[in-house]
């Protein structure tokens, strides 16, 4: 399937240079988050465990900025961009989890 991957990469929109660094940062840090586990269910009915994402930790973000030589002037903007992307991810993921749970409870 390499041809499919190549076709997708060829049609990928170009990211403005100013957004490349926060985008890379978010991707580097997306696995440095806590996941919250909940059990959802009815009294004597279905029960399901779900994991919901928490935010990227401040410590992980600070370490990433240090490791990538982010200047003190650029740091607030980079951190804001990464936090904004992370909040969009969490809202999307939590919405999908909620929809999945609703479907599970109906079925």
N, C-alpha and C positions, 0 to 999 in steps of 0.2 A: 503493500500500500504506500510506498514512498511517493508515488505520483500524486496521490491525494494530498499528502502532507505538503508537497511542493506547490500544488495548486492553491492550497489555503494560504501558505506563506506568501505566495506571489500576489494574492489579492488583499493581503493585510494592509490596512491603511497606515500611512507613515505617521509616526508620532512626532509632534513638534519637539525640537531639542530641549526646550525648557521643561517638558514633562517626562523626558526619558528617565531622569534620575529618580523622581518620586515613584514612577511606575516600577522601575527596577527594585527600589526599596520595598514597595508593598509586596512584590513577588518574593523577594528574599525573606521578608518577615511574616508572610502569611501562615507559616507553620509554627510561629512563635506565639501562639494564642492558647488560652485555656478553652477547653470544651466543657460545657456544663451538661451533665446527664440527668434526665428526668424520666420518671415512669408515669405514663399517662394511661388512664383506663376507666372503665365503669366498675361499679360495685362487684358484681359477680360475673362480669363479662370479659371483654377483651382488655388486655394490658399490653402496652408497648413501651419499650425504652427508646428514647431519642437523645441525640447529642446536639446541643446548640452552641454555636461559636460565641466566644467572648472576644473582647477587643485585643489587639496587639498590645503587649505590655509596654509601659513607658521605659522600663529598663532595656528591653530588647531594642526599642527604637533609638534610645540614647547610644547603646553600643554600636548599632548599625551606623549611626551618624559619625561616631568616632572612627570606626574601621574604614569608612569610606571618605574620610577627610572632609566632611561637610563643614564649611566655615561657620563661625558664630553668626555672621550676617545672613547666611542662607538657611540656617537651621530652622528658625520658626516657620518659614514658608514651606520647606521640605516636610517638616513634621505635620503641618496643617494639611498638606496635600495627601500624605500617606494616611492620616486619620480620616480624611474625607472619603478616600477610596475604601478604607476599611469599614466605615459606617454604611456605605452603599452595599458592600458585600454582605455584612451582617443582616441588613434589612432584607435583602433578596433571599439569603439563605434561610432566615427565620420565617419569612413569608412562605417559602416552599415547604418547610417543615410543618408549619401550621396547616397548610392545604393538604399535605399528606396525612396528617393526623385526622383531620376532618373526614377525609375519604375513608380512612381505616375504620373510624368509628361508625360510619354509615354502612359500610359493607359488611 
